[in-house]
Amino acid sequence: MKHFPVFLDLKDRQCLVIGGGSVASRKVKNLLTSGAKVTVISPQVSDELKQLAHDEKITVIEREYQTTDITVAFLIVAATDDSTVNAQVAEQAHNANIMVNVADNASLCSFIFPSILDRSPVTIAVSTGGASPVLARQLRMKLETLVPSACGRLAGITEEYREKVKLHFPEQEQRKSFWENALKGPFAELVYAGQDTSARLLLDDLLAKGYDENPMGEVYLVGAGPGDPDLLTFKAARLMQQADVMVYDRLVSKPILDMANRNAERLYVGKEKDNHAVPQDKINDLLVKLAKQGKRVLRLKGGDPFIFGRGGEEIETLAENNVPFQVVPAITAASGCSSYAGIPLTHRDYAQSVTFATGHLKDGSINLNWEQLTQKNHTIVFYMGLTGISVISEQLQAHGMSGDMPAALIEQGTTRNQRVHIGTVATLPQLVIDSGVRAPTLTIIGEVVKLHDKLHWYEPERHVQETEFSRNKTQG
């Protein structure tokens, strides 16, 4: 390890910055965030530094650096555009045992500025020892997606309760177990959701119950989106990493499955038409059973769990059994697939409303309000409509829709295997046969489909061979 990581308390400490340009400005702002008293010495200073001085946030001395300037400094930054001056400052600081940072010259530094993720009081610093500041910033940006913005509030609340927890649990191992269970369960998630009052009430309740070796778990009902893993929400990615068990559907793509905790137990409960690996009521009961075993259960569903995803049925059972749960919405297939196909669902010139419809009901029928679906200036999106595509085509035309109305089939939308098949309402049944399209496929009907030729932008490089994910799909 080239540099030993430490966190300095700079509150009200005298810090000296030699230089007045853009680099010096960045260093000054970093020091100010820690409460330091900053003095800048330079013959010329930037407008930004002048404004900070005007606001009485820093002191600016507009002259050349002098050797006596370092005597009052706790920490020094040399950020001039003169390498000779920077080296002189560094040498004098080293001789006086004062910490010094020299911009863009790690060999002269006794400390370096890391790339900082600030979730005060939680602070995460990333450093490459000066080898690649850009890489350090990129790593910090990745951490931004993993560390919730409310992490600092969570740390603050746990600090409030430290003494209370000590009173309830005299043994260190008990306290450790208490906090581990609390921080990986509903208490932390309530804070992340902005429900601090409810979080405190829950923590009080946990303390009142005392040490529990078998605490209740929690279920995360997470939408996996239409297929592209980059479309996952930050919250979804975080919960996927902390789950103990993953219960997942057929339509969740392999790249998304690979993003989940690799140590989590994986249970496949996928359903195909007339072939349910696990019936829905059994899935509901399974979620309850796993949570009551104290496990954090990731229920991962393709698309959005509340749009034809039967998520409502699952959380009904959880609520009836007093199992804590949270729902993480996702980009639904209609939004994701239409965007990647270059087909806006609404458009001032073509459609001012849109309807999401399912291609088959619970009993396998297609009993929809066809008259409503055939209104003008309207877009229809059918989920799970392939097996009933002939009925859909016939009924729409029977209720007044022109057979020439543009229609699109979007197969495996947003993934590398995406294919878009363009036809009309009348030609949809034959288009399904001729194209060999298979589920998951979304059907879009409306004038907006005309825009595909002009607006399509996503041209994925298709696999030479179909992936396992695509082979597992059957028409439905």
Secondary structure, DSSP 8 states (H G I E B T S, - for coil): --S-------TT-EEEEE--SHHHHHHHHHHHHTT-EEEEE-SS--HHHHHHHHTTSSEEE-S---GGGGGG-SEEEE--S-HHHHHHHHHHHHHTT-EEEETT-GGG-SS---EEEEETTEEEEE--TTS-HHHHHHHHHHHHHHS-TTHHHHHHHHHHTHHHHHHH--SHHHHHHHHHHHHTSHHHHHHHTT-HHHHHHHHHHHHHH---SS---EEEEEE-BSS-GGGS-HHHHHHHHH-SEEEE-TTS-HHHHTTS-TTSEEEE--EETTEESS-HHHHHHHHHHHHHTT-EEEEEESB-TTSSS-HHHHHHHHHHTT--EEEE----HHHHHHHHHT--S-BTTTBSEEEEEESS-TTS-----HHHHT-SSEEEEEES-STTHHHHHHHHHHTT--TT-EEEEEESTTSTT-EEEEEETTTHHHHHHHHT--SSEEEEESGGGGGHHHH--------SS--HHHHT----
